[in-house]
Amino acid sequence: QYTRAYGVFYTIMAGSSTMLILTSFFVTEYALWFVAMEGIVTLLFSAEILMQMLVQGNAFFNGWWGVIECAMWTLCVLSYMEVLARRFTGMSPYSHFDDTIPVATYERIEE
């Protein structure tokens, strides 16, 4: 059974995550408050996953929910790395892939 505090924690985390996801669709440059909030959410999610692993041991991975949470955590960490890279370097850590994707270009021929 989960405590009331755990439910409140998850509600706050879900609300914060939703706000950050929606905000990320509308900004072209990440403000410092956004980077800080993303870091806090990622840190809290990491702590929560780690505590569950320590308490449950191998049982954490016996069910699908533990595997799904680990996959979500991985995506959160990668997303935060992307946010940090864009905020502090102005480019994506994955921008080198842009050079490897062939893109067809067309020139307009004037008659």
C-alpha positions in Angstrom: 0.0 0.0 0.0 1.1 3.5 -0.8 0.9 6.4 1.7 -0.9 9.6 1.1 2.4 11.5 0.9 3.5 9.1 -1.9 0.3 10.0 -3.8 0.9 13.7 -3.3 4.5 13.3 -4.5 3.4 11.5 -7.6 0.7 14.1 -8.3 3.2 16.9 -8.1 5.8 15.0 -10.2 3.1 14.3 -12.9 2.0 17.9 -12.9 5.5 19.2 -13.1 6.5 16.8 -15.9 3.4 17.6 -17.9 4.0 21.3 -17.6 7.7 20.9 -18.7 6.7 18.7 -21.6 4.1 21.2 -22.8 6.4 24.1 -22.4 9.2 22.4 -24.3 7.0 22.3 -27.4 6.6 26.1 -27.4 10.1 27.4 -26.6 13.1 27.7 -28.9 15.6 28.6 -26.2 15.4 27.0 -22.7 15.3 29.6 -19.9 17.2 28.9 -16.7 14.0 28.2 -14.7 13.1 25.5 -17.2 16.6 23.9 -17.0 16.4 24.0 -13.2 12.9 22.5 -13.1 13.9 19.7 -15.5 16.9 19.0 -13.3 14.8 18.8 -10.1 12.2 16.5 -11.7 15.0 14.3 -13.1 16.8 14.2 -9.8 13.6 13.3 -7.8 12.7 10.7 -10.3 16.2 9.2 -10.1 16.1 9.2 -6.3 12.6 7.5 -6.3 13.8 4.8 -8.8 17.0 4.2 -6.7 15.0 3.9 -3.5 12.6 1.4 -5.0 15.6 -0.7 -6.3 17.2 -0.7 -2.9 14.0 -1.6 -1.0 12.7 -4.2 -3.5 16.0 -5.6 -4.7 15.6 -8.0 -7.6 11.8 -8.0 -7.2 11.8 -4.5 -8.7 12.6 -6.0 -12.1 10.3 -9.0 -11.8 7.3 -7.0 -13.0 6.8 -5.0 -16.1 6.3 -1.8 -14.1 9.9 -1.7 -12.9 11.2 -2.3 -16.4 8.9 0.5 -17.7 10.1 2.9 -15.0 13.7 2.2 -15.9 13.0 2.9 -19.5 11.2 6.1 -18.6 14.1 7.1 -16.4 16.6 6.5 -19.2 14.5 8.8 -21.5 14.3 11.5 -18.8 18.1 11.5 -18.3 18.7 11.6 -22.1 16.1 14.4 -22.4 17.8 16.4 -19.6 21.2 16.0 -21.4 19.6 17.4 -24.5 18.2 20.4 -22.5 21.6 21.1 -20.9 23.3 20.9 -24.2 20.9 23.2 -26.0 20.9 25.7 -23.1 24.6 25.9 -22.5 26.2 25.2 -25.9 23.4 26.2 -28.2 23.4 22.9 -30.0 22.1 19.4 -29.5 24.5 16.6 -28.4 22.9 14.6 -31.3 23.5 17.3 -33.9 26.3 15.3 -35.5 23.6 13.0 -36.8 22.2 15.9 -38.9 25.3 15.7 -41.1 24.9 12.0 -41.8 21.3 12.1 -43.0 21.2 12.6 -46.8 18.8 15.3 -47.8 17.6 15.9 -51.3 17.7 19.5 -52.4 16.0 20.8 -55.4 16.7 24.0 -57.4 14.0 25.8 -59.2 14.7 26.0 -62.9 13.5 29.3 -64.5 12.3 29.0 -68.0 
